[in-house]
Structures are given as structure tokens and as C-alpha cells.
Amino acid sequence: MTDKPKPITVWAAMVHAPFKKVIAFDLLFLGLGAFIGAGIITAVLIK
């Protein structure tokens, strides 16, 4: 019986980033979004 090579899935081809780096970027953009959202809400309330 011969072993066939496993086909490369979409996930295996796309995901190369380490998990900690993904979480760091996620928290960074979450923080930026919170500041931008707070600024927009402040601008709306002050008008």
C-alpha cells in the first residue's frame, strides 16, 4: 500500500502567523477602534 501525499488545504496554505502575533494585532486594532469610537461618540454628543 502506497502513502499518498496529503493535499495542502486552504487553511494550511493561508495560516502562517504565530498565535501570539495574531492576538497582539487583534488587541491593537481593538484599542484603536475603541479610541476612534469614543471620539466619534464625543463629537456627536458635543454638537
C-alpha positions as CSV (number, residue, x, y, z in Angstrom):
1,M,0.0,0.0,0.0
2,T,1.5,3.3,-1.0
3,D,1.2,6.5,1.0
4,K,-0.3,9.4,-1.0
5,P,0.9,12.9,0.0
6,K,-1.8,14.9,1.7
7,P,-3.2,17.7,-0.4
8,I,-2.5,21.2,1.0
9,T,-5.7,22.6,2.3
10,V,-6.7,26.3,2.1
11,W,-6.1,26.7,5.9
12,A,-2.6,25.2,5.7
13,A,-1.7,27.5,2.8
14,M,-3.1,30.6,4.4
15,V,-2.3,30.4,8.1
16,H,1.4,31.0,8.8
17,A,1.3,33.6,11.6
18,P,2.0,32.6,15.2
19,F,-0.9,32.8,17.6
20,K,0.6,35.4,19.9
21,K,1.2,37.8,17.0
22,V,-2.4,37.4,15.8
23,I,-3.7,38.2,19.3
24,A,-1.3,41.2,19.6
25,F,-2.7,42.7,16.3
26,D,-6.2,41.9,17.4
27,L,-5.8,43.8,20.7
28,L,-4.0,46.7,18.9
29,F,-6.9,47.2,16.4
30,L,-9.5,46.7,19.2
31,G,-7.8,49.5,21.1
32,L,-7.6,51.8,18.1
33,G,-11.3,51.1,17.3
34,A,-12.3,52.0,20.9
35,F,-10.4,55.3,20.7
36,I,-12.0,56.1,17.3
37,G,-15.4,55.1,18.5
38,A,-15.1,57.2,21.7
39,G,-14.0,60.2,19.5
40,I,-17.0,59.8,17.2
41,I,-19.4,59.5,20.1
42,T,-17.9,62.6,21.8
43,A,-18.2,64.6,18.6
44,V,-21.8,63.6,18.2
45,L,-22.7,64.4,21.9
46,I,-21.0,67.8,21.9
47,K,-22.8,69.1,18.8
